[in-house]
Amino acid sequence: MKNHIHPQPRRAHAPIRPPHLLAVSLLLLGLSNPLSVSAQNTPQTGPVQQGVAPDPAKTGVAALPQPGGALLRWTLPGDVLPDTYRITREGGGTTVSRDLPGIVPKADAIKNGWVTAQQYDFLKAKFATPVSDPFEKLGLQLQTLASPGIARTLNLLVTETGLKDGTRYSYRVVALRGGKETPVGTATVTPGQPPAVPAPGKLSAVPERTRVTVAWQRAGGQVMAYRVYRAEGGAAPLLLQPSPYFPTVDPAQPGRVSFKDDALPLKPKTKYSYQVAALDLFGRESARTAVLVADTGDAEPFPRASLTEPTITFGADGRGNVKLNWNAVQDARILGLMVYRGSSPETLKPLAEVAAGASTYTDTSTEEARSYVYGLGYKLAAGPTGPLSIRGAQPLNPALPAPPKGLSAKLEDANTLTLSWQPASGKPIGYLVVRGASADTPSDQLVTVTPRPIAATTLKLRLDASPGTGMSFRVITVSASGVSGKPGEAVAVVTPRVGGDAPTLTGVEAQNSALKVTWAYAGVAPAQIEVFRQNPQGDLVLVARLPGATTAFTDRNVQAPFAYAYLVAALDAQGKRSDPSNVGGATPLNITATPLVQGLSVSAGGGGAVLRWTADKGAASYTVYRTRGGRQERLSIVTAPSYTDAQAKTGDVYRVVPIESSGIQGQEASVTFK
């Protein structure tokens, strides 16, 4: 994960805070400030800026020569302790291998002063399984890099002795866990005096009233972090936190490192002295830089230049222009304004430099419909500030694109058509092909053949239309901005008539939510038969292709109360289609079944009059009524097909009404008790 540090005026943001577990973990590792090994945390100026521990798969093994030996360093593979590290050394005419445990014995780690007993137990338990929490994982990786004692405890920092100075040795390190071997990396080294740690260069500072931004040239070699020292007046230099400081990359100045001294507000109008030293992977510190003095008395808040909504225009050639606007600022310290452009805030790069008092800039090098992010920053004596104000823009052209030219149609056979056309001007995202009944079909009645734009300038279609059917095709250009133009010139097509005996449509029978189509042949049955349906909207579609011996087809993809028309055509063994049959049509029925009480009877039983009837699966319940002396009374609602009336009398009339689950009544029945 990489974050970019941009020096900029303060703005209110809620800081991103790692989970409580990370703080506990780092405190157990002996840190008074749980974030002291992270990249600089500046909640007043934006999100937490965090460095990332090297990935062992990418960094491999680092080696540092020593008199008569060497130091080897790597990172924990997979963030989990292996069973063993196997180190293989070649050089001096010999090949030697040795195994080291994934973590040194506890007694050795404590005896050598690398960690405490509590820290050892924590490390062994924490790295027994991969750490899933990303904040905790980051903190542990940075702590392992920052602490040579932890690195030695985990056998990530190893000393090689007994080597010959001036002889070249090569090393290969693998991790073994559960019988699986994971390569860690390789390195070469020639024992002798180790090179000095490269010191940072070109130290600079940008003071503000209560803070100072210190910047320097990145040190090379195996430098991984830095220490920043500050002194006030004649006092001894103070080591600033976070220490060590793991820098991130500013895309505007990838070779520079920035550090914001704002953990506590500095004193206004005060001179501070700064020095910086580099730390390498082996815990060695370089010589400090020369003292740099920064005076907060020279700093006052900068005026803010804020980008407003860009103005987008298009020229006659279709090229888009993005005009950036902002409020003009007047400040002698601002030497110029830097305009940045990228596809996201993380990819912003310098685009142009304009005068300090300017308030507009027009970008004429954009592409239609491409999304851009622009940034505006200051050019100061100490260097560019990086983007301070960010605004997005997407040059969308509302103009209708011109249709393509040269549309042609070629019938490959009775059922296959190939359309082709010339590419349209500009950079369209594709084309839409539409069909009409004729060349003069209105635009609002055209049917889309391609549901989404296609990039190709040819299209092969299966017509599935009856012989002699006329139709036309047009092509619409869809611009890069997603704007669909007007249909181009039409090309007319008529499906060929192959000839031969046409089948005879003998009838279209209306059924419940279906239509049954029947036909007959004058002679021998063809190889296949095609059934075409004309929908209520007027379009003719192929609904079935059946074996030639078939003489009936039931179409259930219809809906009452709409009328449909049908015709059929025969296909021979070569796929040639006959002339179409005559046309027939009908409207499907809409029959809704209701529950019915059948077989209702009444008889005398031990408990009174017993009513029985046949159950109907469409009935959810039954309501039983009794009429006596001209007065009707509802007796009960039952779900079973029976009921006993204990108060029955001769001459009583019973009525049973079935009820659907929707509450609709079905067909009832009545019976008299005699």
C-alpha positions in Angstrom: 0.0 0.0 0.0 1.4 3.4 -1.0 0.2 6.7 0.2 1.4 10.1 -1.1 2.5 13.0 1.1 1.5 16.4 -0.3 2.6 19.4 1.6 -0.5 21.6 1.9 -2.4 23.9 4.2 -4.1 22.3 7.1 -7.7 21.0 6.7 -9.9 19.2 9.2 -10.1 15.5 8.8 -10.9 12.7 11.2 -7.7 10.6 11.6 -7.8 7.0 10.6 -7.1 5.1 13.8 -5.8 1.5 13.8 -7.7 -1.0 15.8 -7.1 -1.3 19.5 -5.4 -4.7 19.0 -2.6 -3.0 17.0 -1.9 -0.6 19.9 -1.8 -3.4 22.4 0.5 -5.5 20.1 3.0 -2.7 19.7 3.0 -1.8 23.4 3.8 -5.4 24.2 6.8 -5.0 21.9 8.1 -2.2 24.1 6.8 0.9 22.4 5.7 3.9 24.4 4.1 5.3 21.3 2.3 2.6 19.3 2.7 4.6 16.1 6.3 5.4 16.5 7.4 3.0 13.8 4.7 3.9 11.3 5.0 6.4 8.5 4.3 9.9 9.6 0.8 10.4 11.0 -0.6 13.9 10.3 -4.3 14.0 11.2 -4.6 17.7 10.5 -3.5 17.4 6.9 -5.3 14.3 5.7 -5.4 10.5 6.1 -2.8 8.6 8.0 0.3 8.3 5.8 1.7 4.8 6.2 4.7 3.0 4.9 4.7 -0.7 3.9 7.1 -3.3 5.1 8.9 -5.0 2.2 7.3 -8.0 0.6 9.8 -11.0 0.9 8.6 -12.2 -2.4 9.9 -9.0 -3.9 12.8 -8.0 -1.8 14.5 -11.3 -1.3 17.6 -11.3 0.8 19.9 -8.3 1.7 23.6 -8.8 2.5 26.1 -6.6 4.2 29.8 -7.4 4.1 31.7 -7.6 7.4 35.4 -8.4 8.1 35.6 -12.1 7.8 31.9 -12.5 7.5 28.6 -10.9 6.5 25.1 -10.0 7.7 22.0 -11.4 6.0 18.6 -9.8 6.4 15.1 -10.8 5.0 11.5 -10.4 5.9 9.1 -13.0 7.4 7.7 -15.0 4.5 3.9 -15.0 4.6 3.9 -13.2 8.0 4.0 -16.6 9.7 6.9 -18.4 11.5 8.4 -21.3 9.5 9.6 -24.4 11.1 13.1 -23.9 9.7 15.2 -21.6 7.5 17.8 -23.3 5.3 20.8 -21.2 4.3 23.0 -22.5 1.5 26.3 -20.8 0.9 28.5 -21.2 -2.2 32.0 -19.7 -2.5 35.6 -20.3 -1.7 35.4 -23.7 -3.4 32.8 -25.1 -1.0 29.0 -25.4 -0.6 27.7 -25.3 2.9 24.1 -25.5 4.2 22.8 -24.9 7.7 19.3 -24.8 9.2 18.1 -22.2 11.6 14.8 -22.4 13.6 11.9 -20.1 12.7 12.5 -18.4 16.1 15.6 -18.6 18.3 15.4 -20.4 21.7 13.8 -18.1 24.3 16.8 -18.3 26.6 19.2 -17.2 23.8 16.9 -14.2 22.9 16.7 -13.0 26.5 20.4 -13.6 27.2 21.5 -11.6 24.2 19.1 -8.8 25.2 17.2 -8.9 22.0 13.7 -9.1 23.6 12.1 -9.6 27.0 10.4 -12.8 28.0 7.0 -11.2 27.6 8.0 -9.9 24.1 9.3 -13.4 23.1 6.0 -15.1 24.1 4.0 -12.5 22.2 6.1 -12.9 19.0 5.9 -16.6 19.1 2.1 -16.6 19.6 1.4 -13.8 17.2 3.3 -15.2 14.3 2.1 -18.8 14.8 -0.6 -18.1 12.2 -0.9 -15.4 9.6 -2.1 -12.0 10.9 -5.4 -11.1 9.1 -6.0 -7.6 10.4 -4.3 -5.2 8.0 -3.5 -2.5 10.6 -2.0 -5.0 13.0 -0.1 -6.7 10.1 1.4 -3.3 9.0 2.4 -2.4 12.6 4.1 -5.7 13.2 6.0 -5.5 9.8 7.2 -2.0 10.6 8.3 -3.0 14.1 10.2 -6.0 12.8 12.0 -3.7 10.3 12.7 -1.1 13.0 14.0 -3.5 15.7 17.2 -5.5 15.0 16.5 -7.4 18.3 13.2 -8.6 17.1 14.7 -9.4 13.7 17.4 -11.5 15.3 14.9 -13.2 17.6 12.9 -14.2 14.5 16.1 -15.2 12.6 15.5 -12.5 10.0 18.9 -11.0 10.8 21.7 -13.5 10.7 25.5 -13.2 11.2 27.8 -15.3 9.0 31.4 -15.8 10.2 34.5 -17.7 9.1 34.6 -16.2 5.6 37.6 -15.0 3.5 37.8 -11.3 2.8 37.8 -10.6 -0.9 36.1 -13.9 -1.8 32.7 -13.7 -3.4 30.0 -15.8 -1.8 26.4 -16.4 -2.9 23.5 -17.3 -0.6 20.2 -18.9 -1.1 17.5 -18.9 1.7 14.4 -21.0 1.8 11.7 -21.4 4.5 10.4 -24.8 5.4 7.0 -25.2 7.0 4.9 -28.4 7.3 7.1 -30.0 4.7 6.6 -27.2 2.2 9.6 -25.2 0.9 9.1 -21.5 0.2 12.0 -19.5 -1.5 12.9 -16.4 0.4 15.6 -15.0 -1.9 19.2 -15.0 -2.9 22.1 -12.6 -2.3 25.8 -12.2 -3.1 28.5 -10.6 -0.8 32.2 -10.2 -0.7 33.5 -10.0 3.0 35.5 -7.0 4.0 34.9 -3.5 5.4 31.2 -2.6 5.1 30.3 0.5 3.1 29.1 3.5 5.0 25.4 4.1 5.2 24.5 6.8 2.6 23.5 10.0 4.1 20.4 12.0 2.9 21.2 15.0 0.7 19.9 18.4 -0.2 18.0 19.1 3.0 15.4 21.8 2.7 12.6 23.2 4.9 9.3 25.0 4.5 8.4 26.8 7.7 4.9 27.7 8.8 3.7 29.5 11.9 3.5 26.4 14.1 5.1 23.7 12.0 7.9 23.0 9.6 8.0 20.6 6.6 11.5 19.2 6.2 12.5 17.5 2.9 15.6 15.8 1.6 17.0 13.7 -1.2 16.4 10.0 -0.7 19.5 8.0 0.3 20.4 5.0 -1.8 21.8 1.6 -0.9 19.9 -0.4 1.7 18.4 2.6 3.4 14.9 1.9 4.7 14.1 4.7 7.1 15.3 8.0 8.6 15.8 9.8 11.9 15.0 13.5 12.2 16.6 15.7 14.8 15.6 19.1 15.9 17.2 21.7 18.2 15.9 25.0 19.5 18.4 27.7 20.1 21.5 26.2 21.7 19.7 23.2 23.2 20.8 19.6 22.4 19.1 18.0 19.3 15.9 16.2 20.0 15.0 13.0 18.2 11.6 13.5 16.6 8.8 10.9 16.4 7.9 8.8 14.6 11.3 7.2 14.8 12.4 5.5 12.7 10.5 7.3 10.0 9.4 5.2 7.0 8.7 7.6 4.1 6.1 7.3 1.5 6.4 8.5 -2.2 5.2 11.8 -3.4 4.4 11.3 -7.1 5.3 14.9 -7.9 8.8 14.4 -6.4 9.6 10.6 -6.2 13.2 11.3 -5.3 12.4 13.5 -2.3 11.2 12.6 1.2 9.0 15.0 3.2 8.6 15.0 7.0 6.1 17.3 8.8 7.2 18.5 12.2 3.8 19.1 13.7 3.3 16.4 16.3 3.1 19.4 18.7 2.7 23.0 17.6 6.0 24.8 17.2 6.5 28.3 18.5 5.9 31.2 16.1 8.8 33.4 15.2 11.3 30.9 16.4 14.4 29.4 14.8 14.8 25.7 14.7 17.8 23.6 13.6 17.2 20.3 11.8 19.4 17.3 10.9 18.5 14.0 9.3 20.2 10.6 9.3 19.5 7.5 7.3 18.9 4.0 8.7 19.7 0.9 6.7 18.2 -2.6 6.9 20.8 -3.7 9.4 20.0 -0.9 12.0 23.0 1.2 11.1 22.7 5.0 11.2 24.4 7.3 8.7 26.2 10.5 9.4 23.8 13.4 10.0 23.3 16.1 7.4 24.6 19.6 7.9 22.4 21.7 10.2 19.5 23.5 8.4 17.8 26.4 10.1 14.1 27.1 9.6 12.5 30.3 11.0 8.7 30.0 11.7 8.6 33.8 11.9 9.0 33.9 8.1 5.9 31.8 7.6 2.4 33.0 7.3 -0.7 31.1 6.0 -0.8 30.9 2.2 -3.9 32.1 0.4 -5.9 29.2 -0.9 -6.4 28.8 -4.7 -9.5 26.5 -5.1 -10.5 24.9 -8.4 -14.1 25.5 -9.4 -16.3 23.6 -11.9 -14.3 23.2 -15.2 -15.7 24.6 -18.4 -15.8 22.0 -21.2 -16.0 22.9 -24.9 -15.5 21.1 -28.2 -14.0 22.4 -31.4 -15.2 21.8 -34.9 -12.8 18.9 -35.1 -14.5 17.2 -32.2 -11.5 17.7 -29.8 -12.5 18.6 -26.3 -11.0 21.4 -24.2 -11.1 21.5 -20.4 -10.8 25.0 -19.0 -9.8 25.1 -15.3 -10.8 28.1 -13.2 -9.7 29.2 -9.8 -9.5 32.3 -7.7 -6.3 34.3 -8.3 -3.9 34.5 -5.4 -1.3 37.2 -4.7 1.6 36.2 -2.5 5.3 37.0 -3.1 6.4 33.6 -1.9 4.4 31.9 -4.7 6.7 31.8 -7.7 4.1 30.0 -9.9 1.2 27.7 -10.1 1.5 24.0 -11.0 -1.3 22.2 -12.8 -1.5 18.5 -12.4 -3.5 15.8 -14.3 -4.1 12.1 -13.9 -6.8 9.5 -13.9 -7.1 9.5 -10.1 -5.8 11.6 -7.2 -3.0 9.0 -6.7 -1.8 9.3 -10.3 -1.6 13.1 -10.6 1.5 14.3 -12.5 2.6 17.8 -13.5 0.9 19.0 -16.7 1.8 22.7 -16.9 3.2 25.7 -15.0 1.4 29.0 -15.1 2.1 32.5 -13.8 1.5 33.1 -10.1 -1.3 35.5 -10.6 -3.1 33.5 -13.3 -6.7 32.2 -12.6 -7.3 29.9 -15.7 -5.7 27.2 -17.7 -7.1 25.3 -20.7 -6.1 21.7 -21.4 -6.4 21.1 -25.1 -4.9 17.6 -25.1 -7.9 15.6 -23.7 -9.7 12.7 -25.2 -13.5 12.6 -25.5 -15.4 10.8 -22.6 -12.1 10.0 -20.7 -12.3 10.8 -17.0 -9.6 13.2 -15.7 -8.6 14.5 -12.3 -6.9 17.9 -12.1 -4.9 19.3 -9.3 -3.5 22.8 -8.5 -0.5 23.6 -6.4 2.1 26.2 -5.7 5.7 26.5 -6.9 7.7 27.8 -3.9 11.4 28.5 -3.5 11.7 25.2 -1.6 9.9 23.3 -4.5 6.4 22.5 -5.6 3.8 21.9 -2.9 2.0 19.2 -4.8 -1.7 19.3 -5.5 -3.6 21.4 -3.0 -7.0 21.6 -4.7 -8.4 18.7 -6.8 -11.3 18.7 -9.2 -12.6 16.0 -11.7 -13.7 16.5 -15.3 -15.0 14.4 -18.1 -15.2 15.9 -21.6 -18.5 14.6 -22.9 -19.6 15.8 -26.3 -23.4 16.2 -26.6 -23.3 16.6 -30.4 -24.9 13.8 -32.4 -22.3 11.7 -34.2 -22.6 11.3 -38.0 -23.9 7.9 -39.2 -21.5 5.6 -41.0 -21.5 5.6 -44.8 -21.4 2.8 -47.4 -24.0 0.5 -45.8 -24.4 -2.7 -48.0 -26.3 -6.0 -47.6 -25.4 -9.4 -49.0 -27.7 -12.4 -48.8 -25.5 -15.4 -48.1 -28.4 -17.8 -48.5 -32.2 -17.8 -48.0 -31.8 -17.2 -44.2 -28.4 -15.5 -43.7 -27.7 -11.8 -44.4 -24.3 -9.9 -44.0 -24.3 -6.2 -43.4 -21.2 -4.1 -43.8 -20.4 -0.4 -43.6 -17.5 2.1 -43.4 -16.2 3.2 -40.0 -17.6 6.5 -38.8 -15.4 9.5 -38.1 -14.0 10.0 -34.6 -13.6 7.3 -32.1 -17.1 5.9 -31.5 -17.7 3.2 -29.0 -19.7 1.2 -31.5 -22.8 0.9 -33.7 -26.4 0.0 -33.3 -28.2 -1.8 -36.2 -31.9 -1.2 -36.5 -34.5 -2.8 -38.8 -37.7 -1.5 -40.3 -40.5 -2.8 -42.6 -39.3 -0.5 -45.4 -36.8 2.2 -46.2 -39.2 4.9 -45.1 -40.1 3.4 -41.7 -40.3 6.2 -39.1 -37.4 6.2 -36.6 -39.7 5.6 -33.6 -40.9 2.3 -35.2 -37.4 0.9 -36.0 -36.6 -2.3 -34.1 -33.1 -2.7 -32.6 -31.2 -5.7 -34.0 -28.1 -5.3 -31.7 -29.2 -4.7 -28.1 -25.9 -3.0 -27.3 -23.3 -1.2 -29.5 -20.9 -3.4 -31.5 -17.4 -2.3 -32.4 -17.2 -4.2 -35.7 -18.3 -2.8 -39.0 -19.9 -6.0 -40.2 -22.8 -8.0 -38.9 -24.1 -11.4 -39.9 -27.8 -12.0 -39.2 -30.2 -14.9 -39.5 -33.4 -13.5 -40.9 -35.9 -16.2 -39.9 -38.5 -14.5 -42.1 -40.9 -16.0 -44.6 -39.9 -15.9 -48.3 -40.6 -12.6 -50.1 -40.6 -10.6 -46.8 -39.3 -7.1 -47.3 -37.3 -5.2 -44.7 -34.7 -2.5 -44.4 -31.7 -1.9 -42.2 -29.9 1.2 -40.9 -26.9 1.8 -38.7 -26.6 4.3 -35.9 -23.2 5.6 -34.6 -22.7 5.7 -30.8 -20.1 8.3 -29.9 -17.4 7.9 -27.2 -19.6 10.1 -25.0 -22.4 7.5 -25.3 -24.6 9.7 -27.6 -26.6 7.9 -30.3 -26.8 9.7 -33.6 -29.5 9.5 -36.2 -30.0 6.4 -38.3 -28.0 6.4 -41.5 -29.1 5.6 -45.0 -31.3 2.5 -45.3 -30.5 -0.6 -47.3 -33.5 -2.7 -48.4 -33.6 -6.6 -48.3 -36.2 -9.0 -49.6 -35.9 -12.7 -48.5 -35.7 -14.9 -51.5 -38.5 -17.1 -52.8 -37.2 -20.6 -53.3 -40.4 -21.9 -54.9 -41.9 -25.4 -54.6 -45.2 -26.5 -53.1 -46.2 -24.4 -50.2 -48.0 -26.1 -47.3 -51.6 -25.3 -46.6 -52.6 -23.7 -43.2 -55.7 -25.7 -42.3 -56.7 -23.8 -39.0 -55.8 -21.9 -35.9 -57.7 -23.2 -32.9 -58.2 -21.0 -29.8 -57.4 -22.7 -26.6 -57.0 -21.6 -23.0 -54.0 -19.3 -23.1 -52.7 -21.0 -26.3 -53.3 -21.3 -30.0 -53.1 -24.6 -31.9 -51.9 -24.3 -35.5 -52.5 -27.1 -38.0 -51.4 -27.5 -41.7 -51.3 -30.1 -44.5 -49.1 -30.9 -47.5 -50.1 -31.4 -51.1 -47.5 -34.1 -51.6 -44.5 -35.6 -49.8 -43.7 -34.1 -46.4 -40.7 -31.8 -46.5 -37.5 -32.2 -44.3 -38.6 -29.5 -41.9 -41.5 -27.1 -41.4 -41.2 -23.5 -40.0 -44.0 -21.7 -38.1 -44.2 -17.9 -38.2 -46.3 -15.7 -35.9 -47.3 -12.1 -36.4 -47.5 -10.5 -33.0 -50.1 -7.8 -32.1 -47.4 -5.2 -32.6 -47.1 -6.3 -36.3 -43.6 -8.0 -36.2 -43.3 -11.4 -37.9 -41.2 -13.9 -35.9 -40.2 -17.5 -36.3 -41.7 -19.4 -33.4 -40.9 -23.1 -34.3 -38.8 -25.2 -36.7 -40.1 -28.8 -36.6 -39.6 -32.1 -38.3 -41.4 -32.2 -41.7 -43.8 -35.1 -40.6 -45.3 -32.7 -38.0 -48.7 -31.2 -38.9 -49.6 -29.3 -35.7 -48.1 -26.9 -33.2 -49.5 -25.4 -30.0 -48.1 -22.0 -29.3 -48.3 -21.2 -25.6 -46.4 -17.9 -25.8 -49.5 -15.9 -26.4 -51.8 -13.9 -24.2 -55.5 -13.1 -24.3 -57.3 -10.9 -25.4 -54.7 -10.2 -28.2 -55.1 -11.6 -31.8 -52.3 -13.4 -33.5 -51.8 -14.5 -37.2 -49.8 -17.5 -38.4 -48.3 -18.9 -41.6 -46.0 -21.8 -42.3 -43.2 -22.6 -44.8 -41.4 -25.8 -45.8 -37.7 -26.5 -45.8 -36.1 -29.1 -48.0 -33.0 -31.1 -47.1 -30.7 -28.3 -48.3 -32.4 -25.8 -46.1 -34.2 -24.0 -49.0 -37.5 -22.5 -48.0 -40.8 -22.9 -50.0 -43.3 -20.1 -50.6 -45.3 -19.3 -47.5 -48.7 -20.8 -46.8 -51.9 -18.9 -46.5 -52.4 -16.9 -43.3 -54.8 -17.8 -40.4 -55.4 -16.2 -37.1 -57.2 -16.4 -33.8 -57.4 -15.0 -30.2 -56.5 -17.3 -27.3 -59.1 -18.0 -24.6 -58.9 -16.9 -21.0 -60.6 -19.6 -19.0 -60.2 -19.4 -15.2 -61.2 -22.6 -13.3 -63.2 -22.1 -10.0 -63.8 -24.7 -7.3 -67.0 -26.8 -7.5 -69.0 -28.7 -4.8 -69.9 -32.1 -6.3 -71.5 -35.2 -4.9 -73.2 -33.4 -2.0 -75.3 -35.8 0.2 -77.0 -35.7 3.7 -77.8 -38.7 5.9 -78.9 -39.3 9.5 -76.1 -40.2 11.8 -75.7 -40.8 15.5 -74.8 -37.1 16.0 -77.4 -35.5 13.7 -77.4 -34.8 10.0 -74.1 -35.7 8.3 -73.2 -33.8 5.1 -70.5 -35.2 2.7 -69.2 -34.0 -0.7 -66.2 -34.5 -3.0 -63.1 -32.4 -2.2 -62.0 -29.9 -4.8 -58.3 -29.0 -4.9 -59.1 -25.4 -5.9 -61.0 -24.8 -2.7 -59.2 -23.6 0.4 -62.4 -23.9 2.6 -66.1 -24.5 2.6 -68.9 -22.4 4.1 -72.0 -24.4 5.3 -75.4 -22.7 5.5 -78.8 -24.1 6.8 -82.2 -22.7 5.8 -85.2 -23.5 8.2 -88.6 -21.9 8.0 -87.4 -19.4 5.4 -84.5 -18.2 7.6 -80.9 -18.9 6.5 -78.1 -19.3 9.0 -74.4 -19.8 8.5 -73.3 -22.9 10.5 -69.5 -23.1 10.0 -66.5 -22.8 7.8 -64.6 -26.1 7.3 -61.7 -27.3 5.3 -62.6 -31.0 5.2 -65.4 -32.2 2.8 -67.8 -33.1 5.6 -69.9 -31.5 8.3 -72.3 -32.8 11.1 -75.3 -30.7 12.2 -76.3 -31.9 15.7 -79.4 -29.6 15.6 -80.8 -30.9 12.3 -84.6 -31.3 11.7 -86.4 -32.9 8.9 -87.0 -30.5 6.0 -83.8 -28.4 6.7 -82.1 -27.3 3.5 -78.2 -27.2 3.5 -76.0 -25.1 1.2 -72.2 -25.7 0.8 -70.1 -22.9 -0.9 -66.5 -23.5 -1.9 -64.0 -20.6 -1.2 -60.7 -20.1 -3.0 -57.6 -18.9 -1.1 -58.1 -15.5 -2.6 -61.6 -15.3 -1.1 -63.5 -15.9 -4.4 -66.5 -18.1 -4.1 -66.9 -21.1 -6.4 -69.9 -23.1 -7.6 -72.1 -24.1 -4.6 -74.5 -27.1 -4.1 -77.7 -27.6 -2.0 -79.4 -30.7 -0.4 -82.5 -31.3 1.8 -82.5 -33.4 5.0 -85.5 -35.9 4.9 
